Amino acid sequence: MKKIILPVAYCLLFICFFSCVPASKFQDEKAKRENCEKELANYKSSSQSLETQLNELKDKMTDAEKRLSGLQKDTSILGSTYRNLTSKYDKLNDVNGNILDKYNKLLTGSASESQKLSGQLSSTQDQLQKKQDDLKQLQIELDKKKTDLDALTAELKKREDRVKELEDVLKQKDEAVNALKKKVSDALTGFEGKGLTVTQKNGKVYVSLEESLLFQSGKWAVEPKGVEVLKKLAKVLETNTDINVMVEGHTDDVTMKGLGDVKDNWDLSAVRATSVVKIIMQNSTTDPKRLTAAGRSQFFPLDDAKTKEARAKNRRTEIILTPKLDELLKVLETN
C-alpha cells in the first residue's frame, strides 16, 4: 500500500514545482501530469486489485491458519497415538520376545519330551504286541475250550435225555408201586390195623405182620388166620408178575432156647420166613424165582426199648414187595 502512495505524492510535488515554468513546459508538464494521472488511475486500479487479492490472501491465510491449527491438533493427537502405539509395540515386542524365548525353550523341552514319549511309545507298542500275542493264544485256548464245551454240551444233552428216560421209568415204577399198594390194601382190607400194616417207602411196599397174626411164641408153623392173610396176598402177587418178594423174619432180643434144628433167634427168624414163602407158593402160581426168604434175628428192631410192648412190636414178619428194575437196567445198560 505504501508503494502506491509514494509515487502519487512525488507527482504532486513535481507539478507544484514546475507550475511556474513556461507554457511549452507547461504543456509538457500537463502531458506528464495526465500521464501521471493515468498512471495514478492505473495504480489505483492495481491497488484495488491488489487489495482484493490481499483480502483473498488474508482469507486464505485465515483458512490456512485454521487448517494449520487443525493439523497441529491432529498432529498432536497422532503424535500421542503414535507414542501409545509405539509403547504398545514395544510391549508387544517384549511379549513377542518372551514368547519366542518360551517357544525356544518348549522346542528344546519338546525334543527331550518327544524322545521320552518315543521311548514310552516303543515300550507301549512292545507291550501291545505282547498283549496281542497273549490274546491270540487265549483265542486259541478259547476255541479249544469252546470245542470241548460243545462236546460237553452234546454229552450233557445226551445225559439229560438218559436222565429223562430214567425218570420216566422211575415214574412208571412209582405209579406201579402205588397201584400195587392199593391192590394189597384192597386185598387185605379186613386185616389192616389188626396186626397187619401196609406202607410204602423207598419205592417199595412193606406188608408187616405181627407175630400174633402168624405164629405162636417160639413156633414157626403159620396159624390158620395167618394162612388166610397169606392166601389173599398170594393172589395179588400171582397177578403182578413184575414184583419181586422178600420175606424177612424178625425176633425180639430175648435169647431162644434151642428146640431141635432151631437153636436160636437166627434160626427162628429164617425158618418163619421160609414158612411164609412156602404158603405163598402153595396158594398161587407165583414164580419161586421171585421169592426170597431171609432171617434178620433181633438186629433190626422197630423199638429199642426193653419193654414187653416194644419186644412184641419187634417180633414180626415183613413181606417186602419190590418192582423189578429190568427196564431201568436196560436203560442203564444202553447208556
Secondary structure, DSSP 4 states (H G I P E B T S, - for coil): -HHHHHHHHHHHHHHHHTTTS-HHHHHHHHHHHHHHHHHHHHHHHHHHHHHHHHHHHHHHHHHHHHHHHHHHHHHHHHHHHHHHHHHHHHHHHHHHHHHHHHHHHHHHHHHHHHHHHHHHHHHHHHHHHHHHHHHHHHHHHHHHHHHHHHHHHHHHHHHHHHHHHHHHHHHHHHHHHHHHHHHHHHHTTTTBTTTEEEEEETTEEEEEEEHHHH--TT--SPPHHHHHHHHHHHHHHHH-TTEEEEEEEE--SSPPPPBTTB-SHHHHHHHHHHHHHHHHHHTS---GGGEEEEEEETSS-S----SHHHHHHHSEEEEEEEE--HHHHHHHHH-
